[in-house]
């Protein structure tokens, strides 16, 4: 049985002109031969991802969503640039092949990369795939090792010195996501003013060891080895990557860590199968990261709280598009439940924190 991610027919309103893409790619990629077929990967809430089959090659195309979008989000040029810089150093990056911001091809910038074959997990394990508690722990630890490996890369040595501004990163992130949440809040979304004030008051200084941060590193953004699903062979979705504070990136990953024994209210926001038996506790995850990275996480409540709040703000930005009729994708309707669940979890951290 294959557990490889399967592309399907393109969603209504998100179709691409295959003939224009084919002409563009054959001009850019030497040796590309054969007619093109385009299908769409059904998951994901932000950038749209398509599978292109050209002759015997499989490529993946990424483009921004249709409709209004946040001004600084969905920057295809940045995503393409970091893949170019990293793919020869960080073996989990797919190989980028072509990029254009010429609107005559499909009306928006997009890029194309080689397809990484393997297993991509979603909210729940597919039928027929199971992890023993020992395998779930091994996968979790491998997942954290890859994050540590990313954070340890000398970003200047791979040509990414100007890719971000590590000075003032934490302040910009906190103030930026507070601003975005307020701008995207709909009448049915929680206010969260007290939580935002807590984050603004408690923010720590920037790390003295800045690094490459993925900003959306989670179990459904990695590709697993088809022969041994405890091993990671790829990392996807680099759209929010930059140079910044790795501890903030770690907190962003930690917010997805919802275990089987967490309160029921929190499971509304669960996106990945961290509810498998054997998955380490959040405390164990923190210790593992500290021991393997050599970084101390003294303000863990802050990083955890920020990760939860930020994820809620991302949900809210997407839900905003659905609420105002900018997309007809019914998957987005339920995101308001996730916003409320994450607000509940964030408040628990704040109320219990000794910061």
C-alpha positions as YAML, in Angstrom:
chain: A
units: angstrom
residues:
- id: 1
  name: UNK
  ca: [0.00, 0.00, 0.00]
- id: 2
  name: UNK
  ca: [1.33, 3.47, -0.91]
- id: 3
  name: UNK
  ca: [1.04, 6.34, 1.57]
- id: 4
  name: UNK
  ca: [2.49, 8.94, -0.80]
- id: 5
  name: UNK
  ca: [0.56, 12.20, -0.96]
- id: 6
  name: UNK
  ca: [-1.95, 12.05, -3.82]
- id: 7
  name: UNK
  ca: [-2.87, 14.97, -6.06]
- id: 8
  name: UNK
  ca: [-6.42, 15.25, -7.36]
- id: 9
  name: UNK
  ca: [-8.40, 17.34, -9.82]
- id: 10
  name: UNK
  ca: [-7.91, 21.08, -9.46]
- id: 11
  name: UNK
  ca: [-10.46, 22.82, -7.25]
- id: 12
  name: UNK
  ca: [-13.02, 25.07, -8.91]
- id: 13
  name: UNK
  ca: [-11.64, 28.59, -9.12]
- id: 14
  name: UNK
  ca: [-8.04, 27.39, -8.67]
- id: 15
  name: UNK
  ca: [-7.45, 25.93, -12.14]
- id: 16
  name: UNK
  ca: [-4.20, 26.68, -14.01]
- id: 17
  name: UNK
  ca: [-3.64, 27.08, -17.76]
- id: 18
  name: UNK
  ca: [-1.54, 23.98, -18.49]
- id: 19
  name: UNK
  ca: [-0.49, 25.11, -21.96]
- id: 20
  name: UNK
  ca: [1.07, 28.36, -20.70]
- id: 21
  name: UNK
  ca: [2.91, 26.55, -17.91]
- id: 22
  name: UNK
  ca: [4.20, 23.92, -20.32]
- id: 23
  name: UNK
  ca: [5.60, 26.56, -22.68]
- id: 24
  name: UNK
  ca: [7.26, 28.43, -19.82]
- id: 25
  name: UNK
  ca: [8.85, 25.33, -18.32]
- id: 26
  name: UNK
  ca: [10.21, 24.03, -21.61]
- id: 27
  name: UNK
  ca: [11.93, 27.38, -22.10]
- id: 28
  name: UNK
  ca: [13.49, 27.22, -18.59]
- id: 29
  name: UNK
  ca: [14.31, 23.57, -17.94]
- id: 30
  name: UNK
  ca: [16.65, 21.87, -20.43]
- id: 31
  name: UNK
  ca: [15.58, 18.45, -21.61]
- id: 32
  name: UNK
  ca: [12.01, 18.68, -20.45]
- id: 33
  name: UNK
  ca: [9.97, 16.67, -22.91]
- id: 34
  name: UNK
  ca: [6.41, 15.43, -23.26]
- id: 35
  name: UNK
  ca: [2.98, 16.90, -22.69]
- id: 36
  name: UNK
  ca: [1.96, 18.25, -19.30]
- id: 37
  name: UNK
  ca: [-0.82, 17.25, -16.92]
- id: 38
  name: UNK
  ca: [-1.69, 19.34, -13.87]
- id: 39
  name: UNK
  ca: [-3.30, 18.11, -10.67]
- id: 40
  name: UNK
  ca: [-3.63, 19.75, -7.27]
- id: 41
  name: UNK
  ca: [-2.60, 18.65, -3.80]
- id: 42
  name: UNK
  ca: [-5.75, 19.03, -1.70]
- id: 43
  name: UNK
  ca: [-4.14, 19.97, 1.62]
- id: 44
  name: UNK
  ca: [-2.67, 23.24, 2.80]
- id: 45
  name: UNK
  ca: [-4.37, 26.46, 3.79]
- id: 46
  name: UNK
  ca: [-2.06, 29.07, 2.35]
- id: 47
  name: UNK
  ca: [-0.04, 28.80, -0.86]
- id: 48
  name: UNK
  ca: [-1.48, 26.44, -3.46]
- id: 49
  name: UNK
  ca: [0.52, 23.39, -4.51]
- id: 50
  name: UNK
  ca: [0.15, 21.49, -7.80]
- id: 51
  name: UNK
  ca: [1.68, 18.31, -9.19]
- id: 52
  name: UNK
  ca: [2.96, 18.63, -12.76]
- id: 53
  name: UNK
  ca: [3.69, 15.50, -14.77]
- id: 54
  name: UNK
  ca: [5.81, 16.22, -17.84]
- id: 55
  name: UNK
  ca: [6.87, 13.10, -19.68]
- id: 56
  name: UNK
  ca: [8.45, 10.89, -17.03]
- id: 57
  name: UNK
  ca: [9.25, 13.76, -14.62]
- id: 58
  name: UNK
  ca: [7.19, 14.87, -11.66]
- id: 59
  name: UNK
  ca: [7.47, 18.52, -10.62]
- id: 60
  name: UNK
  ca: [5.71, 20.59, -7.98]
- id: 61
  name: UNK
  ca: [4.42, 24.13, -8.60]
- id: 62
  name: UNK
  ca: [3.74, 26.63, -5.82]
- id: 63
  name: UNK
  ca: [1.75, 29.84, -6.22]
- id: 64
  name: UNK
  ca: [-0.11, 32.25, -3.90]
- id: 65
  name: UNK
  ca: [-3.80, 31.69, -3.21]
- id: 66
  name: UNK
  ca: [-6.36, 33.41, -5.39]
- id: 67
  name: UNK
  ca: [-8.07, 36.44, -3.84]
- id: 68
  name: UNK
  ca: [-6.89, 39.07, -1.39]
- id: 69
  name: UNK
  ca: [-3.84, 38.19, 0.66]
- id: 70
  name: UNK
  ca: [-1.68, 39.66, 3.38]
- id: 71
  name: UNK
  ca: [0.75, 42.20, 1.98]
- id: 72
  name: UNK
  ca: [3.97, 40.47, 3.09]
- id: 73
  name: UNK
  ca: [2.81, 36.86, 2.79]
- id: 74
  name: UNK
  ca: [3.04, 34.42, -0.10]
- id: 75
  name: UNK
  ca: [6.34, 35.77, -1.42]
- id: 76
  name: UNK
  ca: [7.28, 33.15, -4.01]
- id: 77
  name: UNK
  ca: [10.57, 34.85, -4.78]
- id: 78
  name: UNK
  ca: [11.78, 34.50, -1.19]
- id: 79
  name: UNK
  ca: [10.73, 30.86, -1.03]
- id: 80
  name: UNK
  ca: [12.59, 30.12, -4.26]
- id: 81
  name: UNK
  ca: [15.66, 32.01, -3.06]
- id: 82
  name: UNK
  ca: [16.02, 30.10, 0.20]
- id: 83
  name: UNK
  ca: [15.62, 26.76, -1.57]
- id: 84
  name: UNK
  ca: [18.36, 27.79, -3.99]
- id: 85
  name: UNK
  ca: [20.65, 28.71, -1.12]
- id: 86
  name: UNK
  ca: [19.97, 25.67, 1.03]
- id: 87
  name: UNK
  ca: [19.33, 22.64, -1.14]
- id: 88
  name: UNK
  ca: [23.01, 21.76, -1.57]
- id: 89
  name: UNK
  ca: [23.77, 22.21, 2.17]
- id: 90
  name: UNK
  ca: [20.60, 21.05, 3.87]
- id: 91
  name: UNK
  ca: [19.70, 17.73, 2.20]
- id: 92
  name: UNK
  ca: [16.02, 17.98, 3.13]
- id: 93
  name: UNK
  ca: [15.32, 20.84, 0.68]
- id: 94
  name: UNK
  ca: [13.72, 20.04, -2.68]
- id: 95
  name: UNK
  ca: [15.69, 21.21, -5.72]
- id: 96
  name: UNK
  ca: [14.25, 24.45, -7.17]
- id: 97
  name: UNK
  ca: [14.05, 24.56, -10.97]
- id: 98
  name: UNK
  ca: [12.30, 27.70, -12.22]
- id: 99
  name: UNK
  ca: [10.73, 30.91, -10.97]
- id: 100
  name: UNK
  ca: [8.94, 33.81, -12.62]
- id: 101
  name: UNK
  ca: [7.11, 36.92, -11.54]
- id: 102
  name: UNK
  ca: [5.89, 37.53, -15.10]
- id: 103
  name: UNK
  ca: [2.09, 37.92, -14.73]
- id: 104
  name: UNK
  ca: [1.49, 36.85, -18.34]
- id: 105
  name: UNK
  ca: [2.05, 33.18, -17.44]
- id: 106
  name: UNK
  ca: [-0.56, 32.74, -14.72]
- id: 107
  name: UNK
  ca: [-1.24, 36.18, -13.27]
- id: 108
  name: UNK
  ca: [0.99, 35.80, -10.22]
- id: 109
  name: UNK
  ca: [4.55, 34.82, -9.34]
- id: 110
  name: UNK
  ca: [5.18, 31.09, -8.98]
- id: 111
  name: UNK
  ca: [8.02, 28.60, -8.85]
- id: 112
  name: UNK
  ca: [8.60, 24.97, -9.74]
- id: 113
  name: UNK
  ca: [10.75, 22.38, -7.98]
- id: 114
  name: UNK
  ca: [11.49, 18.68, -8.23]
- id: 115
  name: UNK
  ca: [9.00, 16.49, -6.40]
- id: 116
  name: UNK
  ca: [10.25, 14.83, -3.22]
- id: 117
  name: UNK
  ca: [8.66, 11.41, -3.03]
- id: 118
  name: UNK
  ca: [7.73, 10.04, 0.37]
- id: 119
  name: UNK
  ca: [5.03, 10.04, 3.00]
- id: 120
  name: UNK
  ca: [3.44, 13.29, 4.12]
- id: 121
  name: UNK
  ca: [1.37, 12.85, 7.25]
- id: 122
  name: UNK
  ca: [-1.86, 14.76, 7.78]
- id: 123
  name: UNK
  ca: [-4.04, 15.22, 10.85]
- id: 124
  name: UNK
  ca: [-4.52, 11.48, 11.31]
- id: 125
  name: UNK
  ca: [-2.51, 8.51, 10.08]
- id: 126
  name: UNK
  ca: [-3.80, 7.01, 6.83]
- id: 127
  name: UNK
  ca: [-5.44, 3.58, 7.03]
- id: 128
  name: UNK
  ca: [-2.79, 0.88, 7.07]
- id: 129
  name: UNK
  ca: [0.01, 3.04, 8.47]
- id: 130
  name: UNK
  ca: [0.82, 2.62, 12.15]
- id: 131
  name: UNK
  ca: [3.65, 3.59, 14.49]
- id: 132
  name: UNK
  ca: [4.49, 1.67, 17.63]
- id: 133
  name: UNK
  ca: [5.14, 3.88, 20.69]
- id: 134
  name: UNK
  ca: [8.87, 3.35, 20.14]
- id: 135
  name: UNK
  ca: [8.60, 4.34, 16.47]
- id: 136
  name: UNK
  ca: [6.51, 7.42, 17.35]
- id: 137
  name: UNK
  ca: [9.22, 8.53, 19.76]
- id: 138
  name: UNK
  ca: [11.94, 7.87, 17.19]
- id: 139
  name: UNK
  ca: [10.08, 9.90, 14.57]
- id: 140
  name: UNK
  ca: [9.61, 12.73, 17.08]
- id: 141
  name: UNK
  ca: [13.29, 12.80, 17.93]
- id: 142
  name: UNK
  ca: [14.32, 12.70, 14.26]
- id: 143
  name: UNK
  ca: [11.89, 15.55, 13.63]
- id: 144
  name: UNK
  ca: [13.58, 17.62, 16.35]
- id: 145
  name: UNK
  ca: [17.08, 16.71, 15.14]
- id: 146
  name: UNK
  ca: [16.30, 18.11, 11.68]
- id: 147
  name: UNK
  ca: [15.08, 21.35, 13.26]
- id: 148
  name: UNK
  ca: [18.27, 21.58, 15.32]
- id: 149
  name: UNK
  ca: [20.28, 20.92, 12.15]
- id: 150
  name: UNK
  ca: [18.51, 23.76, 10.34]
- id: 151
  name: UNK
  ca: [19.08, 26.15, 13.26]
- id: 152
  name: UNK
  ca: [22.79, 25.29, 13.34]
- id: 153
  name: UNK
  ca: [23.50, 26.27, 9.70]
- id: 154
  name: UNK
  ca: [25.80, 29.26, 9.27]
- id: 155
  name: UNK
  ca: [23.39, 31.35, 7.21]
- id: 156
  name: UNK
  ca: [26.12, 33.74, 6.08]
- id: 157
  name: UNK
  ca: [28.15, 30.90, 4.58]
- id: 158
  name: UNK
  ca: [25.24, 29.86, 2.32]
- id: 159
  name: UNK
  ca: [24.63, 33.36, 1.00]
- id: 160
  name: UNK
  ca: [21.67, 34.29, 3.19]
- id: 161
  name: UNK
  ca: [23.25, 37.16, 5.11]
- id: 162
  name: UNK
  ca: [20.74, 39.65, 3.68]
- id: 163
  name: UNK
  ca: [17.74, 37.31, 3.84]
- id: 164
  name: UNK
  ca: [16.48, 38.70, 7.15]
- id: 165
  name: UNK
  ca: [17.20, 41.09, 10.00]
- id: 166
  name: UNK
  ca: [17.98, 39.16, 13.19]
- id: 167
  name: UNK
  ca: [18.32, 42.36, 15.23]
- id: 168
  name: UNK
  ca: [14.90, 43.24, 16.64]
- id: 169
  name: UNK
  ca: [13.37, 40.02, 15.27]
- id: 170
  name: UNK
  ca: [11.39, 39.08, 18.40]
- id: 171
  name: UNK
  ca: [9.89, 42.57, 18.73]
- id: 172
  name: UNK
  ca: [8.93, 42.69, 15.05]
- id: 173
  name: UNK
  ca: [7.36, 39.26, 15.21]
- id: 174
  name: UNK
  ca: [5.29, 39.99, 18.31]
- id: 175
  name: UNK
  ca: [4.16, 43.43, 17.19]
- id: 176
  name: UNK
  ca: [3.55, 42.16, 13.65]
- id: 177
  name: UNK
  ca: [1.32, 39.25, 14.65]
- id: 178
  name: UNK
  ca: [-0.57, 41.39, 17.14]
- id: 179
  name: UNK
  ca: [-1.27, 43.86, 14.34]
- id: 180
  name: UNK
  ca: [-2.26, 41.11, 11.92]
- id: 181
  name: UNK
  ca: [-4.64, 39.50, 14.38]
- id: 182
  name: UNK
  ca: [-6.36, 42.78, 15.14]
- id: 183
  name: UNK
  ca: [-6.70, 43.51, 11.42]
- id: 184
  name: UNK
  ca: [-8.11, 40.07, 10.62]
- id: 185
  name: UNK
  ca: [-10.42, 39.70, 13.63]
- id: 186
  name: UNK
  ca: [-14.02, 39.00, 12.68]
- id: 187
  name: UNK
  ca: [-16.98, 39.62, 15.03]
- id: 188
  name: UNK
  ca: [-17.10, 35.92, 16.01]
- id: 189
  name: UNK
  ca: [-13.39, 35.75, 16.96]
- id: 190
  name: UNK
  ca: [-12.08, 36.20, 20.54]
- id: 191
  name: UNK
  ca: [-10.70, 39.63, 21.39]
- id: 192
  name: UNK
  ca: [-7.44, 38.48, 23.10]
- id: 193
  name: UNK
  ca: [-6.34, 42.00, 24.02]
- id: 194
  name: UNK
  ca: [-5.03, 40.86, 27.44]
- id: 195
  name: UNK
  ca: [-3.00, 38.05, 25.85]
- id: 196
  name: UNK
  ca: [-1.49, 40.42, 23.30]
- id: 197
  name: UNK
  ca: [-0.56, 42.84, 26.08]
- id: 198
  name: UNK
  ca: [1.10, 39.96, 27.98]
- id: 199
  name: UNK
  ca: [3.17, 39.03, 24.93]
- id: 200
  name: UNK
  ca: [4.23, 42.64, 24.36]
- id: 201
  name: UNK
  ca: [5.22, 43.01, 28.02]
- id: 202
  name: UNK
  ca: [7.08, 39.68, 28.43]
- id: 203
  name: UNK
  ca: [9.04, 39.47, 25.18]
- id: 204
  name: UNK
  ca: [12.68, 38.46, 25.77]
- id: 205
  name: UNK
  ca: [15.69, 39.90, 23.93]
- id: 206
  name: UNK
  ca: [16.79, 38.35, 20.65]
- id: 207
  name: UNK
  ca: [18.96, 35.25, 20.72]
- id: 208
  name: UNK
  ca: [22.68, 35.95, 20.53]
- id: 209
  name: UNK
  ca: [22.87, 33.08, 18.01]
- id: 210
  name: UNK
  ca: [20.45, 33.94, 15.19]
- id: 211
  name: UNK
  ca: [19.85, 31.38, 12.50]
- id: 212
  name: UNK
  ca: [17.62, 30.19, 9.67]
- id: 213
  name: UNK
  ca: [14.07, 29.83, 10.93]
- id: 214
  name: UNK
  ca: [11.48, 27.86, 8.96]
- id: 215
  name: UNK
  ca: [8.52, 29.41, 10.77]
- id: 216
  name: UNK
  ca: [6.12, 26.57, 9.96]
- id: 217
  name: UNK
  ca: [8.06, 23.45, 10.87]
- id: 218
  name: UNK
  ca: [5.56, 20.73, 11.76]
- id: 219
  name: UNK
  ca: [4.95, 17.06, 11.06]
- id: 220
  name: UNK
  ca: [2.86, 17.62, 7.93]
- id: 221
  name: UNK
  ca: [5.55, 19.84, 6.43]
- id: 222
  name: UNK
  ca: [8.14, 17.08, 6.39]
- id: 223
  name: UNK
  ca: [8.46, 14.13, 4.02]
- id: 224
  name: UNK
  ca: [9.04, 10.69, 5.52]
- id: 225
  name: UNK
  ca: [11.00, 7.82, 4.02]
- id: 226
  name: UNK
  ca: [8.59, 5.37, 2.36]
- id: 227
  name: UNK
  ca: [10.70, 2.41, 3.55]
- id: 228
  name: UNK
  ca: [11.20, 3.70, 7.10]
- id: 229
  name: UNK
  ca: [8.63, 6.34, 8.10]
- id: 230
  name: UNK
  ca: [10.57, 7.23, 11.25]
- id: 231
  name: UNK
  ca: [13.15, 8.93, 9.01]
- id: 232
  name: UNK
  ca: [12.74, 12.39, 7.50]
- id: 233
  name: UNK
  ca: [13.86, 12.90, 3.90]
- id: 234
  name: UNK
  ca: [12.40, 16.31, 3.12]
- id: 235
  name: UNK
  ca: [11.16, 19.61, 4.53]
- id: 236
  name: UNK
  ca: [8.45, 21.54, 2.67]
- id: 237
  name: UNK
  ca: [6.66, 24.90, 2.72]
- id: 238
  name: UNK
  ca: [9.43, 27.47, 3.15]
- id: 239
  name: UNK
  ca: [7.21, 30.47, 2.50]
- id: 240
  name: UNK
  ca: [7.73, 32.05, 5.93]
- id: 241
  name: UNK
  ca: [11.42, 31.20, 6.34]
- id: 242
  name: UNK
  ca: [13.82, 33.97, 7.28]
- id: 243
  name: UNK
  ca: [16.79, 34.78, 9.50]
- id: 244
  name: UNK
  ca: [15.74, 35.23, 13.10]
- id: 245
  name: UNK
  ca: [15.59, 33.77, 16.58]
- id: 246
  name: UNK
  ca: [15.61, 29.94, 16.52]
- id: 247
  name: UNK
  ca: [13.87, 29.84, 19.93]
- id: 248
  name: UNK
  ca: [10.86, 31.63, 18.50]
- id: 249
  name: UNK
  ca: [10.88, 29.06, 15.66]
- id: 250
  name: UNK
  ca: [11.01, 26.26, 18.21]
- id: 251
  name: UNK
  ca: [7.99, 27.76, 20.02]
- id: 252
  name: UNK
  ca: [6.14, 27.89, 16.71]
- id: 253
  name: UNK
  ca: [6.74, 24.16, 16.24]
- id: 254
  name: UNK
  ca: [5.86, 23.35, 19.85]
- id: 255
  name: UNK
  ca: [2.35, 24.81, 19.45]
- id: 256
  name: UNK
  ca: [1.45, 21.92, 17.11]
- id: 257
  name: UNK
  ca: [2.45, 19.39, 19.78]
- id: 258
  name: UNK
  ca: [-1.01, 18.25, 20.95]
- id: 259
  name: UNK
  ca: [-0.81, 14.88, 22.66]
- id: 260
  name: UNK
  ca: [-3.43, 12.20, 23.18]
- id: 261
  name: UNK
  ca: [-3.72, 13.10, 26.87]
- id: 262
  name: UNK
  ca: [-4.20, 16.84, 26.36]
- id: 263
  name: UNK
  ca: [-7.60, 18.37, 27.26]
- id: 264
  name: UNK
  ca: [-10.31, 17.76, 24.70]
- id: 265
  name: UNK
  ca: [-10.73, 21.49, 24.04]
- id: 266
  name: UNK
  ca: [-7.26, 21.63, 22.52]
- id: 267
  name: UNK
  ca: [-7.79, 18.84, 20.02]
- id: 268
  name: UNK
  ca: [-9.97, 21.11, 17.85]
- id: 269
  name: UNK
  ca: [-6.73, 22.80, 16.79]
- id: 270
  name: UNK
  ca: [-4.74, 19.60, 16.21]
- id: 271
  name: UNK
  ca: [-3.34, 19.43, 12.64]
- id: 272
  name: UNK
  ca: [-0.81, 16.59, 12.89]
- id: 273
  name: UNK
  ca: [-0.73, 13.11, 14.49]
- id: 274
  name: UNK
  ca: [1.20, 14.08, 17.62]
- id: 275
  name: UNK
  ca: [-1.56, 12.24, 19.48]
- id: 276
  name: UNK
  ca: [0.20, 8.93, 18.72]
- id: 277
  name: UNK
  ca: [1.12, 6.91, 21.80]
- id: 278
  name: UNK
  ca: [4.83, 7.25, 22.48]
- id: 279
  name: UNK
  ca: [5.16, 10.87, 21.33]
- id: 280
  name: UNK
  ca: [7.22, 12.75, 23.94]
- id: 281
  name: UNK
  ca: [5.63, 15.28, 26.26]
- id: 282
  name: UNK
  ca: [6.18, 18.98, 25.61]
- id: 283
  name: UNK
  ca: [8.58, 19.06, 28.56]
- id: 284
  name: UNK
  ca: [10.58, 16.22, 27.01]
- id: 285
  name: UNK
  ca: [10.57, 18.01, 23.65]
- id: 286
  name: UNK
  ca: [11.98, 21.15, 25.28]
- id: 287
  name: UNK
  ca: [14.73, 19.18, 27.05]
- id: 288
  name: UNK
  ca: [15.61, 17.28, 23.85]
- id: 289
  name: UNK
  ca: [15.95, 20.52, 21.89]
- id: 290
  name: UNK
  ca: [18.05, 22.14, 24.62]
- id: 291
  name: UNK
  ca: [20.39, 19.16, 24.90]
- id: 292
  name: UNK
  ca: [20.90, 18.80, 21.15]
- id: 293
  name: UNK
  ca: [21.09, 22.46, 20.19]
- id: 294
  name: UNK
  ca: [23.09, 23.75, 23.14]
- id: 295
  name: UNK
  ca: [20.52, 26.52, 23.54]
- id: 296
  name: UNK
  ca: [18.77, 27.24, 26.83]
- id: 297
  name: UNK
  ca: [15.03, 28.00, 26.75]
- id: 298
  name: UNK
  ca: [14.66, 30.03, 29.94]
- id: 299
  name: UNK
  ca: [11.47, 31.80, 28.82]
- id: 300
  name: UNK
  ca: [9.65, 28.73, 27.55]
- id: 301
  name: UNK
  ca: [6.21, 30.06, 28.57]
- id: 302
  name: UNK
  ca: [6.72, 33.08, 26.33]
- id: 303
  name: UNK
  ca: [7.79, 31.02, 23.31]
- id: 304
  name: UNK
  ca: [4.95, 28.56, 23.86]
- id: 305
  name: UNK
  ca: [2.40, 31.35, 24.28]
- id: 306
  name: UNK
  ca: [3.62, 33.21, 21.21]
- id: 307
  name: UNK
  ca: [3.51, 30.05, 19.09]
- id: 308
  name: UNK
  ca: [-0.09, 29.36, 20.10]
- id: 309
  name: UNK
  ca: [-1.19, 32.96, 19.57]
- id: 310
  name: UNK
  ca: [0.56, 33.21, 16.21]
- id: 311
  name: UNK
  ca: [-1.03, 29.99, 14.94]
- id: 312
  name: UNK
  ca: [-4.42, 31.34, 16.00]
- id: 313
  name: UNK
  ca: [-3.68, 34.54, 14.09]
- id: 314
  name: UNK
  ca: [-2.74, 32.53, 10.98]
- id: 315
  name: UNK
  ca: [-6.02, 30.60, 11.25]
- id: 316
  name: UNK
  ca: [-7.85, 33.89, 11.68]
- id: 317
  name: UNK
  ca: [-6.25, 35.44, 8.58]
- id: 318
  name: UNK
  ca: [-7.38, 32.47, 6.50]
- id: 319
  name: UNK
  ca: [-10.83, 32.41, 8.09]
- id: 320
  name: UNK
  ca: [-11.14, 36.14, 7.35]
- id: 321
  name: UNK
  ca: [-11.02, 35.35, 3.62]
- id: 322
  name: UNK
  ca: [-13.80, 32.79, 4.00]
- id: 323
  name: UNK
  ca: [-15.89, 35.03, 6.27]
- id: 324
  name: UNK
  ca: [-15.79, 37.86, 3.73]
- id: 325
  name: UNK
  ca: [-16.48, 35.62, 0.73]
- id: 326
  name: UNK
  ca: [-13.01, 35.90, -0.81]
- id: 327
  name: UNK
  ca: [-12.77, 32.10, -1.06]
- id: 328
  name: UNK
  ca: [-15.42, 29.39, -1.33]
- id: 329
  name: UNK
  ca: [-13.17, 26.72, 0.20]
- id: 330
  name: UNK
  ca: [-15.40, 25.10, 2.82]
- id: 331
  name: UNK
  ca: [-12.36, 23.78, 4.73]
- id: 332
  name: UNK
  ca: [-11.78, 27.31, 6.00]
- id: 333
  name: UNK
  ca: [-15.19, 27.56, 7.66]
- id: 334
  name: UNK
  ca: [-14.13, 25.47, 10.65]
- id: 335
  name: UNK
  ca: [-10.95, 27.45, 11.33]
- id: 336
  name: UNK
  ca: [-12.78, 29.77, 13.70]
- id: 337
  name: UNK
  ca: [-13.05, 26.75, 16.03]
- id: 338
  name: UNK
  ca: [-9.28, 26.43, 15.93]
- id: 339
  name: UNK
  ca: [-8.87, 30.13, 16.71]
- id: 340
  name: UNK
  ca: [-11.01, 29.71, 19.84]
- id: 341
  name: UNK
  ca: [-9.23, 26.52, 20.92]
- id: 342
  name: UNK
  ca: [-5.83, 28.18, 20.58]
- id: 343
  name: UNK
  ca: [-7.04, 31.22, 22.51]
- id: 344
  name: UNK
  ca: [-8.10, 28.83, 25.29]
- id: 345
  name: UNK
  ca: [-4.68, 27.13, 25.27]
- id: 346
  name: UNK
  ca: [-2.80, 30.43, 25.15]
- id: 347
  name: UNK
  ca: [-4.76, 31.74, 28.12]
- id: 348
  name: UNK
  ca: [-3.87, 28.60, 30.12]
- id: 349
  name: UNK
  ca: [-0.17, 29.25, 29.54]
- id: 350
  name: UNK
  ca: [-0.49, 32.90, 30.57]
- id: 351
  name: UNK
  ca: [-2.49, 32.13, 33.71]
- id: 352
  name: UNK
  ca: [-0.04, 29.45, 34.88]
- id: 353
  name: UNK
  ca: [3.14, 31.28, 33.92]
- id: 354
  name: UNK
  ca: [5.53, 32.69, 36.51]
- id: 355
  name: UNK
  ca: [7.06, 35.11, 34.04]
...
